[in-house]
Amino acid sequence: VTGGAGSIGSMLVERLINYKPKKIIVVDKDEYSIFNLKKKLKNSKNIVFKLIDTTHYDFLKKIFEKYKPDFVFNAAAYKHVNIVERNLSYSLYNNLKTAINICELSIQNKVQKSLLVSTDKAVDPSNVMGLSKRICEKIYLYFSKKNKNIFLISRFGNVVGSKGSVLPFFQNLIEKKLPLPVTSKK
């Protein structure tokens, strides 16, 4: 699970544990998030934690070659709209390079299924983050034409409780009796 220590990735890891896989490899570049998830899942013995930036092909390749995953879940991406908008080059590089690396390595290592976690913002994107996720979807679709039945895409809307979710932000404002910002009259 790339981005495995993030909001969606960590929840996915927790759910995967219930299926009793031989091994779960959690890949993330956020050391603190890995630390917290490792502490939370300390009783699960079949989890390996790897501190790796998924844009670095050679590091990611070593993980694929060593563990030979059957399934890959790609939840590694920058997804906070305002931060992505202010850091366009690196955000685009991170999201797109990660998708390409995972697709190439999934094919080379004969992965059974490789799933991209995408967003509803990829539909008719109105910002760069949504555009980056739409391009990631296109990358997965491109690779799926070469290798049918390997690549999957799942779009999420606003995930309650995820890092940066608007709902806890709104809840905090409501508790403080502050006005809620509205970005569109629709």
N, C-alpha and C positions, 0 to 999 in steps of 0.2 A: 504494500500500500504506500504509494508515494504521496507526500503530504500527509503521512500517516499520523502525525502528532497534532495536526490542525483540527479544527472543529468537526468537519465532516469526516476526515480521515480517521480520527480517533474513535468516533462513534461507529464507523465501519469496522474498525479493528475489534471493538467491543462486541459487535454483533457476530463477526466472523468466529470469534472464540467459541460461540455456542455450537458451531458446526464441527468442532474438534478437528481442525486441520492438523497435519503433521507439523507444520511450521508457518508462522506469520512473520514476514519481514516488514518492519516499519521503517520507511525511509523518509527522512525530513532534514531540513537544513537549520531548523530552529532548535538549538541545544536545550534551551530551557523547557520548551514544550515536550521534547523527548524525555527530559528528566522527570517532568510531572506525570507524563503518561506511564513511564516505567514504574514510578512509585505507585501509581494507582493500580497498575496491573501486576504488581509484584508476585502474586500467587500463580500467574500464568507462566508456565515453564517453557512453552513452545514459541515464545516471541523473541525475535532478534531485532535489536534497534541499531540502525545505521545512520550516522550523521553524515549526510551527503547532499550536495547541491545537484539536483537532477539535470541542470544544464551542462554539467561536466560528463560527457559521454563515457570517457574511460573509467571513471569511478562507478558509474551506473552499470557499465558493461561487466565489471568484476562481480557485482552483486548478481546479475542475471546468470553469469557463467557459474558462479559458486553454488547458488541455491536452486537454479533451474525452476523458476516458478511456473505453476500451471495457470494461475490467474493473476492478472495485474489490474489494480485499481488506481487510476491516476487522479488524485485529488490535490496535486501540487500545482498551485497557481496563485498569482496575485489577483485578489478579487475585490479589494476596497476601491470603489470608483474614484473617490477624490484623491487617494494616494497614487493610484495608477495614472490619473490625468496629469499629475505633477511630476511623474517619473516615467514618461512615455517610453523612452528607448530601452531602459533596463526591464521595465515591466513587459513590454512586447517580447523582448529577447527571452526572458524567463519563461513566459507562458508558451511561446511557440517552439523554442528549442527543446523544452521539456517534452512537449507532445511529439516532436519529431524523433527525439532520442528513444522514447518509450515505444513508439510504433516500430522503429527499425529494430530495436532489441527484442521486441515481442516476436517479430517474424524470424529473426536469426536464431532465437532460442525456442522456437516452436511452442509458444505460449498457446494454451487452449482458448482463452478469452482475455481481451484487454479492454477495459472499460474507462472511458473518459468521464469524469464528473464535470458537467458543464452547468450553465446557468440560463434562466429565462431571459437574461439580458442579451443573450446571443441571438435572440429573435429580433430581426429588424433593429440592430444595435444603434443606440443614440449616444454612446460614449465609447472611448477607446477600450475600456475593460471589456465591455460587451463584444466589441469588434474582435478583440484578441481571442476571446472564447469562441466566437463564431469561426475564426480562422483555425483554431485548434480543432473544432468539429470538422472543418473542411479537410484538415490534415488526416484525421482519422478516417473520413470518408474516402479520401484518395488511397490510403493504404488498404482500405477494405475492398477496393476494386481489384487489387492485386491478390488479396488473400481473404476470400469470402469467409464469413462466419467467425472471424477472429475478433473484430473490432466492434465495440458497442459504445453508445453515447447515452448518458442520462442527464437530463436537465433538471436542475433544482430551482425553486423560487426562493423566497426569503426563508431561510432555515432558522426556526425559533431557537434561540440560545446560542447560535454560532457566533464566533468572534466577529464583531462588527455588525451583527444583525440589528436592524432598525427597531425591532420590538423591545429589547431591553433598553435601548436608547429612549424610546417613547415612554416606556414605563417609568424610567427615572425622571423624565420631565413631568409626567403626570403626578408622580409622588411629590415633586417639588412645587406643584401647581404652576408650572411654567407653560407657555404656549408651545404647541407642536408645530414644527416647520412643515410647510406644505410646498412641494416643488411644482405641482400642477393643479389647476382648478378641477381637472377631470378626475 
